Amino acid sequence: MKIEINDHRKIFALQEEFNKFFPNLKIEFLGKPGKVGAAPSEKLVKATKTLGDCRVVHNNGELTLSLTTTISDLKQTLAETYGLSTVFFRRSRDKWIETSDYRSSQLM
């Protein structure tokens, strides 16, 4: 799976694309920090905003995901390459639970 990353992309569009491939996972984006290297905001960004609204590193590119990609690797790539801070949730019956142990969790 490939996901295009650019400043003009709406968050909801990326979320929908991600959920088509990973229906039991949900990706959310945190607000951008005040400057490069600072901690991100703890608030989730509204899905109607663009990726450019929640990052200070504005690299464009194509993110490739596979069934062996871990959530930890994905979070790291999004942060380091694209300046995006993310939170992942997994579906547990009818609830979304934040993935706290994401180091070894594969996307599928």
N, C-alpha and C positions, 0 to 999 in steps of 0.2 A: 504494500500500500504506500502511496506517495501523497504527501500533503504539501501544498504550496504555502509558503510563509512570506508575506509582504505586509507593509504598513496599511494597505488599503483593504485588506481582507477582514470581513466582519467575523467576530468571534463566533456567532451562532452558526455561520457557514462551516467553519472549521470543526465545531462541536458536532454538527450533523454528519459530516464526512467521517469523523473519528468514530461516532457511534454506529454507523452502518457496518464498519469493519469489526468493532469491539462493542457489541450491544450491552454487555454487562459492566462496562466501564464508562465513567463520565469524567471529562476534563474541564476544569475551571481555571480561570486566569486571575492572578492577583494584580493589584494596582502597581504602577511603576514606582520605583524608589525616586527620591529627590535627585540623585545623581548616580553615575556609574559606580558600582561597587557597594552601594548602600543597600540596606535590607529593603525588600519590597514592602508595600503596604500589606496589611493583613486583610484588607477588604477585597471581596470578589468584584471583578469588573463586570458590568452589565453586558449581556450577550449582544446587545445592539451596537456596542462600541467596536472600534477596529483594533487590530493587533497593535497598530502604531500608538494607540491611546494607552497601552499598558506596558510599554518597554522603552528603554533608553538606548539600547543597541539596536540599530535599524538595518541589520543584514537581511537580505532577501535570499530565498533558496527553496529547495525542495527537500522535505524531510521524508526519508524512507523508513517505513516500519515493517517488521516481519513478525511472525509468530514467536520468534525467539527473543525479540526485543524485551528488555525488562523495563518496568516503570522507572526504576532508578536511572537507567541509561537514557531514557526518553526525557526525564526531568532535567538531567545534566546537559543533554544536547540542547534542549529548548532554552535553558538558562545561559549556557556558555556561548552558543553560536548565535542565538536569536534574541537574547536578552529578555526572555519570557519566564516569569515565575508562575508555576502551576500547582494545582492541587488535584489529586485524582480520587475518585470515589468508585466503589464497586457496589453492584447491586446485591442486596441480601434480602431475598423475598420481595417485599414491597417497599424497602427502604434503601437509601444510598448511604454507605458508610465510608468515611475517609480511609484511604489506604495508609496505614501508619507504618507497616513493615513492607516498604516498597523495594528494598534492596534486592531481594531475590524473587520478587513476584514477576512472572512473565505476563505479558499483556493478555494472552489467551489462557 
